[in-house]
């Protein structure tokens, strides 16, 4: 059911929501902060596509090079691991320890829903415990982990045996997994082996909701649920109501926000920005009208995932693809509707800058064309 809009809530337009979102996300103006501060502010970045966090940070920070994030991963200040929505994120180690206990029931539900039948009656807890012993000793790719577990469960497939370990144990992806331009199956190890035993208390859901609003607000409880994968957002925001302000959206929803958070004028100009696969600003809401139309969503969606997008005047106007070859780098951009000459020139310039910063020294090429499924 549509949340009740409080009669005292002032109206907020989709365009004003858009500008507030862009400001919080570092997409209205690149920030002078470093990657640590941005990762903390955004509570992590989608990372199932290895290069995605690098593009996300480049689009949000005034100065960023791939080595900046690679150093955090190698030095174990940040990790690539399963977090919000039971999907892979790159987050600070401290946030991984604080948030993962809240996410664990979601991850376990994925196991129960999708991966029990291939276990042929084997106890997933026993499989996970055996796998933990292996990964406490050394990092292994999922196929090798499964092959070792087949010593006890020989009639179960190796990848099937790896799933209880990957979903019931807090694991991290060990570099070079997650480094820029690297592909292939990641080597996994336990968080305690990689990061050491940390006495970090799980974050309180209310504290997580407040952090979410700081980076994604104004938003609803349903939006928080969509971003986190957790439930109970409406009740959570209701408890926080005395500490928040509320607005009535154009479609009759009530959204919440921090009183002191920036909400720029809706006439504020928004620059061209390139977003990576599964960017936070696309998947951070149940209702995405502030950032893209239903038609644009169809243009981003594909059977095996979500295409990268680009923003013009703050909204999704097309998708694009980054291709890194041996000594080459290419950005192919496809618009959903016609672009003005000025918009196309700004888009090309942004793509050329991205290739120069993220793939320096390579032969670079940028192409623009109309989208065709």
matplotlib code that plots the C-alpha trace (Angstrom):
import matplotlib.pyplot as plt

x = [0.0, 1.1, 2.5, 0.3, 1.4, 1.3, -0.8, 1.9, 4.6, 5.7, 5.7, 9.0, 9.2, 11.0, 13.5, 14.2, 14.6, 17.0, 19.2, 19.2, 20.2, 23.0, 24.3, 24.5, 26.1, 28.8, 27.3, 26.3, 29.8, 32.9, 34.1, 37.5, 37.4, 39.4, 38.2, 38.1, 35.7, 33.5, 33.3, 32.3, 29.7, 28.1, 28.4, 30.2, 29.9, 28.5, 31.4, 30.2, 31.7, 35.4, 35.9, 32.6, 33.8, 36.6, 34.3, 31.9, 34.7, 36.1, 32.7, 32.4, 35.9, 37.8, 41.1, 41.0, 43.2, 42.7, 45.8, 44.0, 41.4, 43.7, 45.9, 43.0, 42.1, 45.7, 46.3, 43.1, 41.5, 38.7, 37.3, 35.3, 32.6, 28.9, 26.9, 23.7, 21.0, 23.4, 25.4, 29.1, 30.2, 33.5, 33.3, 35.6, 36.6, 35.0, 31.7, 31.9, 32.2, 29.4, 26.9, 27.4, 25.6, 22.5, 22.7, 23.4, 19.7, 19.3, 22.3, 21.1, 17.7, 19.4, 20.9, 17.6, 15.8, 18.3, 21.0, 19.7, 18.5, 21.9, 23.3, 21.3, 20.5, 23.9, 23.7, 24.6, 26.0, 28.4, 29.5, 30.0, 32.0, 34.3, 34.8, 35.6, 38.5, 39.8, 39.5, 41.0, 44.1, 44.4, 42.5, 40.8, 38.7, 35.2, 35.9, 39.0, 37.2, 34.4, 36.9, 38.4, 35.0, 34.2, 36.6, 33.6, 30.7, 31.9, 28.5, 27.9, 29.2, 32.2, 30.5, 27.3, 29.5, 31.0, 27.7, 26.9, 30.4, 30.0, 26.6, 26.9, 30.4, 31.6, 34.2, 36.3, 37.7, 41.5, 43.4, 44.2, 40.4, 38.8, 41.8, 41.3, 41.2, 41.4, 38.9, 38.3, 37.0, 38.1, 40.1, 38.1, 39.2, 37.5, 37.2, 38.9, 41.9, 42.2, 41.3, 42.0, 39.6, 37.8, 35.7, 33.2, 29.6, 26.9, 25.4, 22.0, 19.4, 18.4, 21.9, 22.2, 19.0, 20.3, 23.5, 21.4, 19.4, 22.7, 23.8, 20.5, 17.8, 15.1, 13.8, 11.1, 11.2, 10.6, 13.6, 15.7, 14.5, 15.4, 18.9, 19.7, 17.7, 16.3, 12.7, 10.8, 11.9, 8.5, 8.4, 12.1, 11.5, 8.4, 10.4, 12.9, 10.2, 10.8, 14.4, 13.6, 11.7, 9.2, 8.1, 5.2, 6.4, 4.6, 3.2, 1.8, 4.5, 6.0, 9.8, 12.0, 15.2, 17.8, 16.9, 20.4, 21.0, 21.6, 18.6, 19.7, 17.3, 15.8, 17.2, 20.8, 22.6, 23.7, 26.8, 27.2, 28.2, 29.2, 27.8, 29.2, 27.3, 24.7, 25.5, 24.2, 22.1, 20.2, 19.7, 19.4, 15.6, 12.3, 10.9, 13.5, 11.6, 13.9, 16.8, 15.3, 12.1, 10.5, 11.7, 15.2, 15.1, 14.2, 17.2, 19.5, 18.2, 19.6, 19.1, 22.3, 22.4, 22.2, 24.1, 26.2, 24.3, 25.1, 23.4, 22.6, 20.9, 20.8, 18.8, 19.6, 19.7, 21.6, 23.9, 27.6, 30.3, 34.0, 36.3, 39.9, 42.2, 45.9, 47.1, 43.7, 40.7, 37.3, 34.1, 31.0, 28.0, 24.4, 21.6, 18.0, 16.7, 18.2, 21.0, 21.7, 25.1, 26.1, 25.1, 26.9, 30.1, 29.9, 29.3, 32.3, 34.5, 33.6, 34.3, 37.7, 38.6, 37.6, 39.8, 42.7, 42.5, 41.6, 43.5, 46.4, 48.9, 46.5, 45.2, 41.8, 38.6, 35.2, 32.1, 28.6, 25.5, 21.8, 20.7, 19.3, 18.3]
y = [0.0, 3.6, 5.2, 7.9, 11.4, 13.6, 16.7, 18.9, 17.6, 20.2, 19.0, 18.0, 17.6, 14.7, 17.2, 18.4, 14.8, 14.3, 17.2, 16.2, 12.7, 13.9, 16.2, 13.4, 11.0, 13.3, 13.4, 17.1, 18.2, 16.1, 16.0, 16.9, 13.9, 10.7, 7.2, 6.3, 9.2, 8.4, 4.7, 5.6, 8.1, 5.8, 2.7, 0.8, 0.6, -2.2, -4.4, -7.6, -6.2, -5.6, -2.3, -0.8, 0.8, 2.5, 4.2, 5.1, 6.8, 8.5, 10.0, 11.3, 12.4, 15.4, 13.4, 9.6, 7.0, 3.2, 2.8, 4.8, 2.1, -0.8, 0.3, 0.1, -3.4, -4.7, -3.0, -4.5, -1.2, -2.0, -5.3, -6.8, -9.0, -9.8, -7.0, -5.2, -7.2, -10.2, -8.8, -8.1, -4.6, -2.8, -1.3, -0.3, -3.2, -1.5, -1.2, -4.8, -6.0, -3.7, -4.4, -8.1, -9.4, -7.5, -8.9, -12.5, -13.6, -12.3, -14.3, -17.4, -17.0, -17.0, -20.4, -21.8, -20.6, -21.4, -23.8, -26.6, -29.1, -29.6, -30.5, -33.8, -33.8, -32.8, -30.5, -27.0, -26.0, -29.0, -28.1, -24.5, -25.5, -27.8, -25.0, -22.5, -24.8, -24.8, -21.0, -20.3, -22.0, -20.4, -18.5, -20.7, -20.0, -21.5, -24.5, -25.5, -25.1, -27.4, -30.0, -30.2, -30.6, -33.5, -35.6, -35.8, -35.3, -36.9, -37.1, -33.3, -30.9, -28.7, -25.4, -26.6, -27.5, -24.1, -22.3, -23.0, -21.7, -18.6, -17.8, -18.8, -17.7, -14.0, -14.3, -11.7, -11.7, -11.6, -9.4, -9.5, -10.0, -6.6, -4.8, -2.7, -4.6, -8.0, -10.7, -14.3, -16.2, -14.6, -16.4, -16.4, -16.5, -15.9, -12.4, -13.3, -14.7, -11.7, -8.9, -10.5, -10.8, -7.4, -6.4, -4.4, -4.3, -4.8, -1.5, -0.7, -0.6, 2.9, 4.1, 2.4, 4.1, 7.5, 6.8, 5.8, 9.0, 11.0, 9.4, 8.7, 10.9, 12.0, 8.5, 6.2, 3.0, 1.0, 2.7, 1.7, -1.9, -1.9, -0.6, -2.8, -6.0, -5.7, -5.4, -3.2, 0.1, 1.7, 1.0, 2.0, 5.4, 5.8, 5.4, 7.9, 10.4, 12.8, 13.3, 13.7, 16.0, 14.7, 15.7, 14.7, 13.5, 14.2, 10.6, 10.9, 9.1, 10.4, 10.6, 11.3, 13.2, 14.5, 18.1, 19.4, 17.5, 19.4, 19.8, 22.1, 24.2, 22.1, 24.6, 23.7, 22.6, 18.9, 17.8, 14.8, 11.7, 8.1, 5.5, 1.9, -1.4, -1.6, 1.9, 2.8, 5.7, 3.3, 0.5, 2.5, 3.1, 1.1, 4.1, 5.2, 8.0, 10.6, 9.3, 7.3, 6.7, 3.2, 3.3, 4.1, 1.2, -1.2, 0.2, -0.6, -4.1, -7.2, -10.9, -11.2, -7.8, -4.1, -2.1, 1.0, 4.3, 7.9, 10.9, 14.1, 16.8, 14.4, 11.6, 8.4, 9.1, 6.0, 3.2, 2.6, 0.0, 0.1, -2.3, -2.7, -4.6, -5.1, -1.6, -0.3, 1.3, 1.9, 3.6, 2.9, 5.1, 4.6, 7.1, 6.2, 9.4, 12.1, 14.2, 17.8, 18.6, 20.2, 17.2, 14.8, 16.9, 16.9, 13.2, 12.5, 14.8, 13.0, 9.6, 10.8, 12.0, 8.7, 6.7, 9.1, 8.8, 5.1, 3.6, 6.0, 5.2, 3.0, 3.7, 5.2, 5.4, 6.8, 6.1, 7.5, 6.1, 5.4, 2.5, -0.6, -3.7]
z = [0.0, -0.7, 2.5, 4.0, 3.3, 6.3, 5.7, 7.0, 4.6, 2.1, -1.5, -3.3, -7.0, -8.8, -10.1, -6.5, -5.4, -8.2, -7.3, -3.6, -4.6, -7.0, -4.3, -1.7, -4.1, -5.3, -8.7, -8.8, -8.0, -7.7, -4.1, -2.8, -0.4, -0.9, -1.5, 2.2, 2.9, -0.1, 0.7, 4.3, 3.1, 0.5, 2.8, 0.1, -3.7, -5.9, -6.8, -8.6, -11.7, -10.7, -12.5, -11.3, -8.0, -9.9, -12.3, -9.5, -7.5, -10.6, -11.3, -7.7, -6.7, -7.9, -7.9, -8.3, -10.0, -9.8, -7.6, -4.9, -4.4, -5.1, -2.2, 0.2, -1.0, -0.8, 2.6, 3.9, 4.8, 2.3, 1.2, -1.7, -0.1, 0.1, 1.8, 1.0, -0.9, -0.6, -3.5, -3.8, -2.6, -2.0, 1.5, 4.3, 6.5, 9.5, 7.7, 6.6, 10.2, 11.3, 8.6, 7.7, 10.8, 9.7, 6.2, 7.2, 7.4, 3.8, 2.6, 4.4, 2.7, -0.7, 0.2, 1.3, -1.8, -4.5, -3.4, -1.1, -3.7, -5.3, -1.9, -2.0, 1.7, 3.0, 6.0, 4.7, 8.2, 8.1, 4.6, 5.6, 8.7, 6.6, 4.1, 6.8, 7.9, 4.4, 3.9, 7.3, 6.1, 2.6, 0.0, -2.7, -5.8, -5.4, -7.8, -5.8, -2.5, -3.8, -5.0, -1.6, 0.0, -2.4, -0.3, 2.1, -0.3, -3.5, -5.2, -5.0, -7.6, -6.6, -7.2, -5.4, -2.4, -2.4, -2.0, 1.7, 2.5, 0.4, 1.8, 5.5, 6.2, 6.1, 3.3, 1.4, -2.1, -1.9, -4.3, -7.1, -7.2, -7.3, -8.7, -11.8, -15.1, -13.4, -14.3, -13.4, -10.4, -7.1, -4.4, -1.2, 2.4, 5.8, 7.0, 10.2, 8.4, 6.1, 8.5, 11.9, 14.8, 15.2, 18.1, 16.0, 17.2, 14.6, 13.5, 14.9, 12.1, 13.0, 12.7, 9.3, 8.2, 9.2, 7.3, 4.3, 4.4, 4.6, 1.3, -0.5, 1.0, 0.8, 0.8, 2.1, 4.2, 1.0, -0.6, 2.4, 2.1, -1.7, -1.0, 2.0, 1.3, 4.8, 5.7, 8.2, 6.7, 7.1, 10.8, 11.2, 9.6, 11.7, 14.9, 13.5, 12.5, 15.4, 14.2, 10.6, 8.2, 5.6, 2.1, -0.2, -3.6, -6.9, -6.9, -3.4, -1.3, 1.9, 2.0, 5.0, 5.3, 7.7, 8.7, 7.9, 4.7, 1.4, -0.9, -3.7, -5.7, -8.5, -11.1, -10.1, -13.3, -13.3, -15.3, -17.5, -15.5, -16.3, -13.9, -13.7, -13.7, -10.9, -9.6, -6.1, -7.5, -9.7, -7.2, -4.1, -4.3, -4.7, -6.7, -9.2, -10.9, -9.6, -11.7, -14.7, -16.5, -17.0, -20.6, -19.5, -17.1, -19.9, -21.9, -19.0, -18.1, -19.7, -19.0, -17.0, -15.3, -15.5, -18.1, -17.1, -17.6, -18.3, -16.9, -18.8, -16.8, -13.9, -15.5, -17.3, -21.1, -22.3, -21.6, -22.3, -22.3, -21.2, -22.9, -21.9, -24.3, -24.4, -24.8, -25.8, -24.0, -25.6, -24.4, -26.5, -25.6, -26.8, -26.3, -25.8, -27.3, -29.4, -27.9, -28.8, -30.3, -27.0, -24.9, -27.3, -27.1, -23.2, -23.1, -25.4, -23.3, -20.1, -21.7, -23.0, -19.6, -18.0, -20.4, -19.9, -16.1, -15.6, -18.6, -19.2, -21.9, -23.9, -27.4, -26.5, -28.6, -27.9, -30.0, -29.7, -31.4, -31.0, -28.8, -30.5, -28.5]

ax = plt.figure().add_subplot(projection="3d")
ax.plot(x, y, z, "-o")
ax.set_aspect("equal")
plt.show()
